[in-house]
Amino acid sequence: MATILVIDDEPGIRTTVRDILEDEGHRVLLAEDAILGLELMTTDRPDLAILDVWLPRMGGLDALAEMKRRRPELEVVVVTGHGTIDMAVRALKLGAFDFIEKPLSMDRLLTSARNALEIGELRRENRNLKQAAAKLAGVEPLIGSSPAMAEIRSLIDQAAGSDARILITGENGTGKELVARHIHRSSRRADRPFVEVNCAAIPDTLLESELFGHERGAFTDAISRRAGRFETADGGTLFLDEVADLSLAAQAKVLRVLQEMRFERLGSEKTISVDVRVVAATNKNIRAEIAAGRFREDLYFRLAVVPIHVPALRERRGDVLDLCRFFLEKAAAAGAPVREISAEGLELLCARDWQGNVRELANFMERLAVMSDERLVSGATVARVLGEGGIRRQEPELRARYGKLNLAEARELFERDYLVQKLRECAYNIPKAAEAAGISPSGLHAKVKKYGIEQER
């Protein structure tokens, strides 16, 4: 479902267009002039605007220029009852997606709206890819001088020249995604997309669409064609994070694509061929999962051509010193006064079993930089901050909230809490909150309905 803004001074046209678009499953906003339309564009952030040229208070072409100034990514379909070639050329130069003359052909308008929404989705995907590329360009280094880290760097170098699939194993927070990004950056595909899929976060019913894409009308919310992650990663690297959380049915579909590098979008019979390097990761004991019948052995052999294990931080305590220095340098660059930790403080940090591994240590070092104004942090300060706000302090609260739930129920509760927080941060603006959460507006609408989330007054 998309949000579409209709700006027209004729009530009959507004009503007719609204009814047709709502029949298509869209949310429709109405404005009788451009001033009101610009206000709605700012507060409700529509995905598409349908704009009349002849309007009171502000002309449509002036409104178009202002819309594009405020939101360049917004697609705008311009309509008019007195169009000229010069007017059409001017509208297209200002950034209009299409120019349609009245009396309106509703079939033509619907086709234009569908195409504009599809182009808008593709542009958003392109923007996300560019953001991922920018993040990749500044990927953090692999910190650590332990033998284990030296071996990981060696494996990355050896695998860089090939397209061999890689399976990265290790506990949560050890840096599996970072290893995957270094593999991509070291490969011949470095200038192509790095596309990440969190397999544990996608419901089984949506996984096929997420991975392989869909055509318009393939299912209820499929309002336009969408490329899947395999297609988006063409020429680059696809990172299947938490791959052991895939259902057996999903594993069979992934295995088929890995064997052939071909697939069909949902709702299409057209076969798409791609050139993708697959890197996967899991925090589970994959051999135990195979023995228990929860993971296909043939898929494991397809993925683990080059296995890389990232050990827990407690197994490479010498790396704690390197990591602490790295995180202190980041804190200093952000303006924190902390520069060094005393020998006593470092001893405490190295002796600790970091259950959350590097991720937990990074969070602690940021907290230490905020809560200490010492340039040389004492052992007493480290001990105090370790005792405040740590994992153990949170355990009673977590047990009270999640203790009686199974895994699926706990995930749903966390997802609801997360979405409520995002909606609050975005003043319950659905498109804005969806973008912040990394999902589509229609996906967020569905989850709001599923969890019965209501706007707070």
ChimeraX attribute file (.defattr): number of C-alpha atoms within 10 A of each C-alpha:
attribute: neighborCount
match mode: 1-to-1
recipient: residues
	/A:1	21
	/A:2	21
	/A:3	23
	/A:4	26
	/A:5	25
	/A:6	27
	/A:7	27
	/A:8	27
	/A:9	19
	/A:10	13
	/A:11	11
	/A:12	10
	/A:13	15
	/A:14	19
	/A:15	13
	/A:16	12
	/A:17	20
	/A:18	20
	/A:19	14
	/A:20	16
	/A:21	19
	/A:22	16
	/A:23	10
	/A:24	14
	/A:25	16
	/A:26	18
	/A:27	16
	/A:28	20
	/A:29	18
	/A:30	20
	/A:31	20
	/A:32	17
	/A:33	23
	/A:34	29
	/A:35	17
	/A:36	12
	/A:37	22
	/A:38	20
	/A:39	12
	/A:40	16
	/A:41	21
	/A:42	12
	/A:43	12
	/A:44	18
	/A:45	20
	/A:46	22
	/A:47	22
	/A:48	24
	/A:49	27
	/A:50	25
	/A:51	27
	/A:52	28
	/A:53	25
	/A:54	19
	/A:55	20
	/A:56	13
	/A:57	9
	/A:58	13
	/A:59	15
	/A:60	23
	/A:61	22
	/A:62	13
	/A:63	20
	/A:64	25
	/A:65	17
	/A:66	15
	/A:67	23
	/A:68	16
	/A:69	12
	/A:70	13
	/A:71	13
	/A:72	11
	/A:73	15
	/A:74	21
	/A:75	25
	/A:76	28
	/A:77	23
	/A:78	23
	/A:79	24
	/A:80	21
	/A:81	13
	/A:82	11
	/A:83	15
	/A:84	11
	/A:85	8
	/A:86	8
	/A:87	15
	/A:88	20
	/A:89	12
	/A:90	13
	/A:91	23
	/A:92	16
	/A:93	11
	/A:94	17
	/A:95	18
	/A:96	24
	/A:97	21
	/A:98	19
	/A:99	22
	/A:100	19
	/A:101	16
	/A:102	11
	/A:103	11
	/A:104	14
	/A:105	11
	/A:106	13
	/A:107	10
	/A:108	11
	/A:109	21
	/A:110	15
	/A:111	12
	/A:112	19
	/A:113	22
	/A:114	18
	/A:115	17
	/A:116	23
	/A:117	23
	/A:118	17
	/A:119	17
	/A:120	17
	/A:121	18
	/A:122	15
	/A:123	13
	/A:124	14
	/A:125	15
	/A:126	13
	/A:127	12
	/A:128	14
	/A:129	18
	/A:130	13
	/A:131	12
	/A:132	15
	/A:133	18
	/A:134	11
	/A:135	12
	/A:136	19
	/A:137	13
	/A:138	8
	/A:139	13
	/A:140	12
	/A:141	10
	/A:142	15
	/A:143	18
	/A:144	18
	/A:145	15
	/A:146	15
	/A:147	12
	/A:148	16
	/A:149	18
	/A:150	13
	/A:151	14
	/A:152	17
	/A:153	16
	/A:154	12
	/A:155	15
	/A:156	21
	/A:157	15
	/A:158	13
	/A:159	18
	/A:160	18
	/A:161	13
	/A:162	11
	/A:163	17
	/A:164	16
	/A:165	20
	/A:166	23
	/A:167	26
	/A:168	23
	/A:169	22
	/A:170	18
	/A:171	19
	/A:172	18
	/A:173	20
	/A:174	22
	/A:175	20
	/A:176	25
	/A:177	18
	/A:178	15
	/A:179	22
	/A:180	26
	/A:181	23
	/A:182	21
	/A:183	24
	/A:184	26
	/A:185	20
	/A:186	16
	/A:187	21
	/A:188	15
	/A:189	20
	/A:190	19
	/A:191	14
	/A:192	17
	/A:193	21
	/A:194	25
	/A:195	22
	/A:196	19
	/A:197	19
	/A:198	14
	/A:199	24
	/A:200	17
	/A:201	14
	/A:202	14
	/A:203	12
	/A:204	15
	/A:205	9
	/A:206	10
	/A:207	18
	/A:208	19
	/A:209	21
	/A:210	21
	/A:211	20
	/A:212	23
	/A:213	25
	/A:214	23
	/A:215	18
	/A:216	17
	/A:217	13
	/A:218	17
	/A:219	12
	/A:220	9
	/A:221	15
	/A:222	18
	/A:223	21
	/A:224	18
	/A:225	22
	/A:226	23
	/A:227	19
	/A:228	19
	/A:229	19
	/A:230	29
	/A:231	23
	/A:232	23
	/A:233	23
	/A:234	19
	/A:235	19
	/A:236	24
	/A:237	29
	/A:238	24
	/A:239	27
	/A:240	22
	/A:241	23
	/A:242	21
	/A:243	24
	/A:244	24
	/A:245	20
	/A:246	22
	/A:247	17
	/A:248	14
	/A:249	9
	/A:250	15
	/A:251	19
	/A:252	16
	/A:253	14
	/A:254	18
	/A:255	17
	/A:256	13
	/A:257	16
	/A:258	18
	/A:259	10
	/A:260	10
	/A:261	16
	/A:262	16
	/A:263	23
	/A:264	17
	/A:265	23
	/A:266	22
	/A:267	16
	/A:268	13
	/A:269	9
	/A:270	10
	/A:271	10
	/A:272	13
	/A:273	15
	/A:274	18
	/A:275	15
	/A:276	22
	/A:277	24
	/A:278	23
	/A:279	27
	/A:280	26
	/A:281	27
	/A:282	22
	/A:283	20
	/A:284	16
	/A:285	12
	/A:286	18
	/A:287	13
	/A:288	11
	/A:289	15
	/A:290	15
	/A:291	11
	/A:292	9
	/A:293	11
	/A:294	17
	/A:295	22
	/A:296	18
	/A:297	15
	/A:298	12
	/A:299	16
	/A:300	19
	/A:301	12
	/A:302	17
	/A:303	22
	/A:304	17
	/A:305	14
	/A:306	17
	/A:307	14
	/A:308	19
	/A:309	19
	/A:310	20
	/A:311	18
	/A:312	20
	/A:313	22
	/A:314	16
	/A:315	12
	/A:316	16
	/A:317	18
	/A:318	15
	/A:319	20
	/A:320	26
	/A:321	17
	/A:322	15
	/A:323	19
	/A:324	22
	/A:325	16
	/A:326	17
	/A:327	18
	/A:328	23
	/A:329	16
	/A:330	15
	/A:331	20
	/A:332	14
	/A:333	10
	/A:334	9
	/A:335	10
	/A:336	20
	/A:337	17
	/A:338	20
	/A:339	16
	/A:340	17
	/A:341	22
	/A:342	15
	/A:343	13
	/A:344	14
	/A:345	18
	/A:346	18
	/A:347	15
	/A:348	14
	/A:349	22
	/A:350	18
	/A:351	11
	/A:352	14
	/A:353	13
	/A:354	19
	/A:355	17
	/A:356	17
	/A:357	19
	/A:358	21
	/A:359	14
	/A:360	16
	/A:361	21
	/A:362	18
	/A:363	13
	/A:364	20
	/A:365	22
	/A:366	15
	/A:367	16
	/A:368	21
	/A:369	22
	/A:370	13
	/A:371	14
	/A:372	17
	/A:373	13
	/A:374	15
	/A:375	14
	/A:376	15
	/A:377	21
	/A:378	17
	/A:379	17
	/A:380	13
	/A:381	17
	/A:382	22
	/A:383	14
	/A:384	12
	/A:385	16
	/A:386	20
	/A:387	12
	/A:388	12
	/A:389	12
	/A:390	13
	/A:391	15
	/A:392	12
	/A:393	12
	/A:394	11
	/A:395	12
	/A:396	12
	/A:397	11
	/A:398	12
	/A:399	11
	/A:400	9
	/A:401	13
	/A:402	16
	/A:403	13
	/A:404	10
	/A:405	12
	/A:406	9
	/A:407	11
	/A:408	9
	/A:409	12
	/A:410	15
	/A:411	15
	/A:412	12
	/A:413	15
	/A:414	14
	/A:415	15
	/A:416	18
	/A:417	13
	/A:418	12
	/A:419	20
	/A:420	20
	/A:421	15
	/A:422	20
	/A:423	24
	/A:424	13
	/A:425	13
	/A:426	15
	/A:427	14
	/A:428	18
	/A:429	17
	/A:430	22
	/A:431	23
	/A:432	21
	/A:433	23
	/A:434	21
	/A:435	14
	/A:436	15
	/A:437	16
	/A:438	12
	/A:439	12
	/A:440	19
	/A:441	21
	/A:442	20
	/A:443	14
	/A:444	21
	/A:445	15
	/A:446	14
	/A:447	15
	/A:448	18
	/A:449	11
	/A:450	10
	/A:451	15
	/A:452	10
	/A:453	15
	/A:454	11
	/A:455	12
	/A:456	9
	/A:457	3
